[in-house]
Amino acid sequence: MLSGLLLIDKEKGPTSHDVVEQVRKILKIKQVGHAGTLDPFATGLLLVGFGKATRLLEYLQGEGKIYQVKMKLGLITDTFDITGNVMEEHPVDVGESVILEVVKSFVGKYAQVPPAYSARKYQGKKLYELARDGKIINLPPRNVEIYEISDVRIEVPYVEFTAKVSAGTYIRSLCMDIGYKIGCGATAVELRRISVGKFKVDDAVRIDELKEAKGIENLSAFVPLESMLDFPKVRIIDEKKVYNGMQPKVSDLQHYEKFEKDEKIQVFYHDKLIALAMAERSSQFIDTLAKQGRDERIATLKKVIKTEGE
């Protein structure tokens, strides 16, 4: 069965779960999931894994992201975006130079409070589900990092910019925080995700295009299982040992790239990804072990990737 990642250019309206269901129907595959929720009002890149690739999605959750953002100053909603109920409206009595200075001041690390309406969970339930039931949960702030803010365009009350951010950053909260610092509040009105780690929306496909595709293997939006992750690779001689849960030793290695102790590594048999592991030795130390004829364990298996019958 084919497995891999699909780069989907999500349109405005559907939830990330809706997109997963659409892909499931189109591919006629039960195992489908996504890495990194994209709000219904947002568009852009959604990583959708299918088949064995669903087991690797967690390793993409920590990737940095780039967004194109448009916010409206002077408007505060309960969801921090334009789909929410208007809570407050304020005049914008500051000049463009002040607005630009405040926007740029958010580059770096800061403690951010997640929106009450979000996919984060509290006691097993998503915050937006609790909020819809009238239970507003104020979670403690968590540290995020804004790596870069560029292409700032100001036409009061609207401000547009491109933001490169760490995983876990809520752009809606960033807009609100910028608005509060300016003194008038703000709400996100447009949001488009253009990259997640090495994956770009320029290579993505819309759902309607996916429906019309004759096959997905030749789409730029298709990423094979073996190309999803960038962890260093090791190739082993016998895949059955891994499938039987035996931890890889020096004598099991056919080839390996450079890596450090406690670094995640990908275990390959020929060109097939069969496991992820945590290195117990650096590649340099393995060189020494091999020269000395010491057949020691080199890694701990963390996730074996196989289909039924392998």
C-alpha positions as CSV (number, residue, x, y, z in Angstrom):
1,M,0.0,0.0,0.0
2,L,1.3,3.4,-0.9
3,S,2.2,5.7,2.0
4,G,3.4,9.2,2.2
5,L,2.6,12.9,2.8
6,L,0.3,15.1,0.8
7,L,0.9,18.9,0.8
8,I,-2.7,20.3,0.7
9,D,-3.4,23.9,0.0
10,K,-6.4,24.3,2.2
11,E,-9.1,26.8,1.2
12,K,-11.0,29.0,3.6
13,G,-13.9,27.3,5.5
14,P,-13.1,23.6,6.1
15,T,-11.5,22.5,9.3
16,S,-8.3,20.5,9.2
17,H,-10.4,17.4,10.2
18,D,-12.7,18.1,7.2
19,V,-9.7,18.0,4.9
20,V,-8.5,14.7,6.4
21,E,-12.0,13.3,5.7
22,Q,-11.9,14.5,2.1
23,V,-8.5,13.0,1.5
24,R,-9.6,9.7,3.1
25,K,-12.5,9.5,0.6
26,I,-10.5,10.5,-2.4
27,L,-7.6,8.0,-1.7
28,K,-10.0,5.3,-0.2
29,I,-7.6,4.9,2.7
30,K,-8.6,4.7,6.3
31,Q,-5.2,5.7,7.8
32,V,-5.1,9.5,7.2
33,G,-4.1,12.3,9.6
34,H,-2.6,15.8,9.6
35,A,0.3,17.5,11.3
36,G,-0.5,21.0,12.7
37,T,-4.1,22.3,12.8
38,L,-5.0,25.1,10.4
39,D,-7.9,27.3,11.5
40,P,-11.1,27.2,9.4
41,F,-10.8,30.8,8.4
42,A,-7.1,30.3,7.4
43,T,-5.8,29.0,4.1
44,G,-2.5,27.4,3.0
45,L,-0.3,24.5,3.7
46,L,-1.7,21.5,5.6
47,L,0.5,18.4,5.9
48,V,-1.7,15.3,5.5
49,G,-0.2,11.9,6.0
50,F,-1.7,8.6,4.8
51,G,-0.8,4.9,5.3
52,K,2.3,4.3,7.3
53,A,3.2,8.0,7.1
54,T,0.6,8.7,9.8
55,R,3.0,7.2,12.3
56,L,5.6,9.9,11.4
57,L,3.4,12.9,11.6
58,E,4.3,13.6,15.3
59,Y,7.9,14.3,14.1
60,L,6.7,17.1,11.9
61,Q,4.7,18.9,14.7
62,G,7.8,20.7,15.9
63,E,8.7,22.3,12.6
64,G,8.8,26.1,12.3
65,K,6.2,27.8,10.1
66,I,5.8,30.9,7.9
67,Y,2.5,32.8,7.6
68,Q,1.2,35.7,5.6
69,V,-1.0,37.7,8.0
70,K,-3.5,40.5,7.7
71,M,-5.0,42.0,10.9
72,K,-7.3,44.8,11.7
73,L,-6.4,47.3,14.5
74,G,-9.1,48.5,16.9
75,L,-11.2,45.4,16.7
76,I,-11.3,42.7,19.4
77,T,-13.3,39.5,19.0
78,D,-13.7,36.5,21.3
79,T,-11.8,34.2,19.0
80,F,-9.1,36.7,18.1
81,D,-10.1,36.4,14.4
82,I,-12.7,37.9,12.1
83,T,-15.1,34.9,12.6
84,G,-15.7,35.7,16.3
85,N,-18.1,37.9,18.1
86,V,-17.1,41.5,18.4
87,M,-16.3,42.3,22.0
88,E,-14.7,45.8,21.7
89,E,-14.0,48.4,19.1
90,H,-11.4,51.3,19.6
91,P,-10.1,54.1,17.5
92,V,-6.6,53.8,16.1
93,D,-4.8,57.0,17.2
94,V,-1.2,56.2,16.4
95,G,1.0,56.8,13.4
96,E,2.4,54.2,11.0
97,S,5.9,54.5,12.5
98,V,4.7,53.5,15.9
99,I,2.7,50.6,14.5
100,L,5.8,49.4,12.6
101,E,8.0,49.7,15.7
102,V,5.5,47.7,17.8
103,V,5.1,44.9,15.2
104,K,8.8,44.5,14.8
105,S,9.3,44.5,18.6
106,F,7.7,41.0,18.8
107,V,10.7,39.4,17.0
108,G,12.3,37.1,19.6
109,K,11.0,34.9,22.4
110,Y,7.9,35.9,24.4
111,A,5.3,34.3,26.6
112,Q,2.1,33.8,24.6
113,V,-1.4,32.9,25.9
114,P,-3.3,30.6,23.6
115,P,-6.7,31.7,22.4
116,A,-9.7,30.4,24.3
117,Y,-10.9,29.1,20.9
118,S,-8.2,26.7,19.8
119,A,-7.4,23.0,19.2
120,R,-5.3,22.8,22.3
121,K,-6.7,20.4,24.9
122,Y,-7.6,20.9,28.5
123,Q,-8.5,17.8,30.5
124,G,-9.0,15.8,27.3
125,K,-11.3,18.3,25.6
126,K,-10.3,20.9,22.9
127,L,-10.5,24.5,24.1
128,Y,-12.9,25.5,21.4
129,E,-15.3,22.8,22.4
130,L,-15.2,24.0,26.0
131,A,-15.6,27.7,24.9
132,R,-18.7,26.8,22.8
133,D,-20.2,25.3,26.0
134,G,-19.5,28.6,27.8
135,K,-16.5,27.3,29.7
136,I,-13.6,29.7,29.0
137,I,-10.3,28.2,30.1
138,N,-7.4,30.6,30.6
139,L,-4.3,28.6,30.1
140,P,-0.9,29.8,31.4
141,P,1.3,31.4,28.8
142,R,4.0,29.4,27.1
143,N,7.2,30.4,25.5
144,V,7.2,30.8,21.7
145,E,9.6,32.5,19.3
146,I,9.0,34.9,16.4
147,Y,12.1,34.3,14.2
148,E,11.3,37.1,11.7
149,I,8.7,39.6,10.7
150,S,9.0,41.0,7.2
151,D,7.1,42.6,4.4
152,V,5.1,44.9,6.7
153,R,2.4,46.9,4.9
154,I,0.3,49.4,6.8
155,E,-3.0,50.9,5.7
156,V,-4.7,51.8,8.9
157,P,-6.6,50.1,10.4
158,Y,-5.1,47.1,8.4
159,V,-1.6,45.7,8.9
160,E,-0.1,43.0,6.7
161,F,3.1,41.1,7.4
162,T,4.9,37.8,6.9
163,A,5.9,36.0,10.1
164,K,8.4,33.1,10.6
165,V,7.5,31.5,13.9
166,S,8.3,28.5,16.1
167,A,6.0,25.5,16.5
168,G,3.1,26.2,18.9
169,T,2.8,29.9,18.0
170,Y,-0.7,31.2,17.6
171,I,-0.9,34.0,15.0
172,R,-4.3,35.1,16.3
173,S,-2.7,35.6,19.7
174,L,0.2,37.4,18.1
175,C,-2.2,39.8,16.4
176,M,-4.0,40.4,19.6
177,D,-0.8,41.0,21.5
178,I,0.4,43.5,18.9
179,G,-2.9,45.3,19.2
180,Y,-2.8,45.5,22.9
181,K,0.8,46.9,22.9
182,I,-0.3,49.5,20.4
183,G,-3.2,50.3,22.7
184,C,-6.3,49.5,20.6
185,G,-6.5,45.7,20.3
186,A,-6.4,43.8,17.0
187,T,-8.0,40.8,15.3
188,A,-6.6,38.5,12.5
189,V,-8.7,38.9,9.4
190,E,-6.7,36.8,6.9
191,L,-4.1,34.1,7.5
192,R,-2.2,31.9,5.0
193,R,0.4,29.3,5.9
194,I,3.1,29.2,3.2
195,S,5.5,26.8,4.7
196,V,6.1,24.1,7.4
197,G,9.7,23.3,7.8
198,K,11.1,22.3,4.4
199,F,7.6,22.0,2.8
200,K,6.2,24.9,0.8
201,V,2.6,25.7,-0.3
202,D,3.9,26.4,-3.8
203,D,4.2,22.6,-4.1
204,A,0.8,21.9,-2.6
205,V,-2.4,20.8,-4.3
206,R,-6.0,21.9,-3.7
207,I,-8.6,19.3,-2.8
208,D,-10.4,19.8,-6.2
209,E,-7.1,19.2,-8.0
210,L,-6.5,16.1,-6.0
211,K,-9.9,14.7,-7.0
212,E,-9.0,15.2,-10.7
213,A,-5.4,13.7,-10.4
214,K,-4.9,10.5,-12.3
215,G,-2.4,9.3,-9.7
216,I,-0.7,11.0,-6.8
217,E,2.9,9.6,-7.2
218,N,3.8,12.1,-9.8
219,L,2.3,15.1,-8.1
220,S,4.7,17.7,-6.6
221,A,2.4,17.6,-3.6
222,F,3.3,14.0,-2.9
223,V,6.2,13.3,-0.5
224,P,7.2,9.6,-0.2
225,L,7.5,8.1,3.3
226,E,11.2,7.9,2.9
227,S,11.6,11.6,2.2
228,M,9.4,13.0,5.0
229,L,12.0,13.4,7.7
230,D,15.5,14.8,7.7
231,F,17.0,12.7,10.5
232,P,20.4,11.0,9.7
233,K,20.1,7.6,8.1
234,V,21.6,4.2,8.8
235,R,21.2,1.2,6.6
236,I,21.1,-2.3,8.1
237,I,21.8,-5.7,6.7
238,D,18.8,-7.6,8.0
239,E,15.4,-6.1,8.3
240,K,13.9,-9.1,10.2
241,K,16.0,-8.3,13.2
242,V,14.4,-4.9,13.5
243,Y,10.9,-6.3,12.9
244,N,11.6,-8.8,15.7
245,G,12.5,-5.9,18.0
246,M,16.2,-6.6,18.2
247,Q,18.2,-3.4,18.9
248,P,20.8,-2.6,16.2
249,K,24.4,-3.4,16.8
250,V,27.6,-2.4,15.0
251,S,27.6,-5.6,13.0
252,D,24.1,-4.9,11.7
253,L,25.2,-1.7,9.9
254,Q,25.8,-1.6,6.2
255,H,26.2,2.2,6.0
256,Y,25.5,5.2,8.2
257,E,25.6,9.0,8.0
258,K,27.1,11.3,10.6
259,F,25.1,11.7,13.8
260,E,25.5,12.4,17.5
261,K,24.6,10.4,20.6
262,D,20.9,10.9,21.6
263,E,20.0,12.1,18.1
264,K,17.0,10.6,16.3
265,I,18.0,8.5,13.4
266,Q,16.1,6.7,10.5
267,V,16.8,3.0,10.0
268,F,16.6,1.9,6.4
269,Y,16.8,-1.6,4.7
270,H,17.9,-0.9,1.2
271,D,15.7,2.1,0.3
272,K,12.9,1.3,2.6
273,L,12.3,3.1,5.9
274,I,11.7,0.5,8.6
275,A,12.2,2.2,11.9
276,L,13.1,5.3,13.9
277,A,15.6,5.0,16.7
278,M,17.5,7.0,19.2
279,A,21.3,6.9,18.8
280,E,23.2,5.5,21.9
281,R,26.5,6.2,20.3
282,S,27.8,8.9,17.9
283,S,28.8,7.8,14.4
284,Q,32.3,8.8,15.2
285,F,32.3,6.4,18.2
286,I,30.8,3.7,16.1
287,D,33.8,4.0,13.8
288,T,36.0,3.3,16.8
289,L,33.9,0.3,17.9
290,A,34.1,-1.2,14.4
291,K,37.9,-0.8,14.2
292,Q,38.2,-2.5,17.6
293,G,35.8,-5.3,16.7
294,R,33.4,-4.4,19.5
295,D,29.9,-5.4,18.5
296,E,28.0,-3.1,20.9
297,R,24.4,-1.8,20.6
298,I,24.3,1.5,18.8
299,A,20.7,2.7,19.1
300,T,17.3,2.1,20.8
301,L,14.4,1.4,18.5
302,K,11.6,3.9,19.1
303,K,9.1,3.2,16.3
304,V,9.1,0.2,13.9
305,I,7.3,0.9,10.7
306,K,5.9,-2.1,8.9
307,T,2.7,-3.3,7.2
308,E,0.9,-6.5,8.0
309,G,2.8,-9.5,6.7
310,E,6.3,-7.9,6.9
